[in-house]
Amino acid sequence: MPSVATIGFFDGVHRGHQYLMSQLVEAAARQSLQSTVITFDRHPRQVLGSDYQPQLLTTIDEKLERLALTGVDNCVVLSFTPALASLSAHDFMTQVLHDQLHARQLYIGYDNRFGHNRTEGFADYVRYGAALGMDVIQSTAMQIEGINVSSSVVRSFISEGEVEMATRCLGYHYTVSGRVVDGFHEGRQLGFPTANLQTDDPCKLIPAPGVYAVKVSIGQSAELLPAMMNIGRRPTFGNNFQLTLEVHIINFSGNLYGQRLSVQFVQRLRNEQKFQSIQALRRQLLSDEKTVSEYLEAKQHQEK
């Protein structure tokens, strides 16, 4: 069926992407066409540079879930292979958009370029589209506080621990998921049992080290539990080179080993720091727990 299409990697499906999708859906509805999103199964640079390890905002499954929420009719996931990477924008528009997907219109993100080596630009896409009977339209940027929302901007916020700004750009709380594995058991001795999280995807971006107010769901449950999370190398317990992600769910008792947790980042409290004694660390954790509880409770009231 003829479609209105857009193409991109769409990492994070942030508010800029959501704005583009809303234009796509509206344009398709006006013309009684299907709205189609074309994305890729892996970051193009993973194919173009074999040693490249991306820092992704969303796994492929998370991305598809987020794209489904935008209301688009179809999502086509292309396997990004060397053969696909070698296609020029002209060939891609002809062979994929025109011949396979029957695109009548193509919406392009304000900063998006595609095709071999990304050598062609928007003016080229318009020219190729005209020859194929395809209108090519460029979307404008979504701005927050004068900043153009983009995946790279969101990554920089998360890398710096600015999870509240990341939330504003994403339109949802940044989330890291994984399984609970055996840890060092130091939290239990302190009276703060923690779940040691091993993330699902090694390419998933981890926020900056520090202590965070988070909300946690366990397994398939939709219930969000108040929690605090420490990301770091546990300096109070010696020199540790391994980065750990430890979650303490407030007022929770139960065995979480082997369970899958999804952690939503709400606010960063402080940097990770080295304490002179275990007692000093425990006092700080009690203070952190009180701060997190009060903050998340106030936040919950605001959102009602």
Buried (B, 14 or more C-beta within 10 A) or exposed (E): EBBBBBBBBBBBBBBBBBBBBBBBBEBBEEEEBBBBBBBBEBBBEBBEEEEEEBEBBBBBEBBBEBBEEBBBBBBBBEEBEEEBBEBBBBEBBBEBBBEEBBBBBBBBBBBBBBBBEEEBEBEBBBEBBEEBEBBBBBBEBBEBEEBBBBBEBBBEBBBEBBBEBBBBBBBBBBBBBBBBEEBBEBBEEBEBBBBBBEBBBEBBBBBBBBBBBBBBBBEEEEEBBBBBBBBBBBEBEEEEEEEBBBBBBBEBEEEBEEEBBBBBBBBBBEEBEEBEEEEEBBEBBEEBBEBBBEBBEEBEEEEE
